[in-house]
Every structure is written in C-alpha cells, then in structure tokens.
Amino acid sequence: MILLLNGAFGIGKTTVARALVARLPRAVLYDPELIGIALQRAARLAGRRVDDFQDLRVWRRLTIAGLWVVRRLWPNIVVPMAFSNAAYLQEIRAGISRFEPRVLHFCLVAPVEVVHERLRRRGEDANPAAWQVRRASECCLAHESSDFATHVAAVNRTPEDIAEELYRLIIPVPCHV
C-alpha cells in the first residue's frame, strides 16, 4: 500500500506520517521533497529559477520511480506531500497505480488561519509574501475541492490522534464470528 498524505505546508503531514509509520507493519516514510530540493538546487547552479519543484516533470517522474524502488523493499509506504495542483496529484497517483494496486490519498485540512499560526510557531516568516505562507494559503483553498478527498480534520487534534484515525481507515477491524 502507498498512502499519499496530502495537506498544506505547516499542517503537520510529516509528524502525522511518522506516527502512522510507527503503527503500520513494515512501513516506511518516503519524502519526495528531498528529490525536489536537489532538483531546485541543480537548476539554480544551471542559472535557472524554479519556484516550485512540483512544476518539474522530472520531479514527478523521479518521485514515481523512487516509490517503485522503495515498494520493492517495503510493503507499506507513507508519503507526506503538499499537492495543490490536482493534475500533478493525478499524474503521481496514475504512475503509482501501474505498480501498486492499493494507492490511498488522504488530505489533512484546517482553516488557513490555523495553518499560518502553525507556520509562525515553527519559525516560518509571518510575512504573507513568504513562500511557505503563500503556498499554505493556496493549498488550503485548493484542498476544499473534492479532488483532494478524503479530508481528515487536523484542528485541535494531536498527530497521534490523526494517525490513529488514518490507521483505522486503512486497516479494517477484523470481525469475530
């Protein structure tokens, strides 16, 4: 199973993903952001500015290829990623579905004010022009769409509570007869 854990910047995806990986048998966290950061730096060295690495087709292809490799080693993969472009999300899901039949997508949601406050608390620039604050706003708006379902509320809850809810959604409780 590959679980895409979507949500705005600062909403707590990676923290929830770590808590979920701890609950799932033989699970690993896969962070495609690391690929994106490397590609952005390489682009800068080549004199090219890349505002969002998700716009790079090579990032989307490498993300899928990386998941294919990791899936050979681990049966359960949790991928925290802030998708706001539905077409990119669909491209990633379609690529994964070529080698993994169980691709799940959950989107952590919270009001934009809550997300901005979380970013401020973790030290991100509170200036509305700051990249993560701007992208968090874009994500919160985009995630209102049904393209980013199944929504999971991330307000007034601990990451462990959210991970437990996700665990119950993906691992059915066995029936005893």
Secondary structure, DSSP 8 states (H G I E B T S, - for coil): -EEEEEE-TTS-HHHHHHHHHHHSTTEEE--THHHHHHHHHHHHHTT---S-GGG-HHHHHHHHHHHHHHHHH-SEEEEE-----HHHHHHHHHHHHTT-S-EEEEEEE--HHHHHHHHHHTT----TTSHHHHHHHHHHHHTTSGGG-SEEE-SS--HHHHHHHHHHHHS------
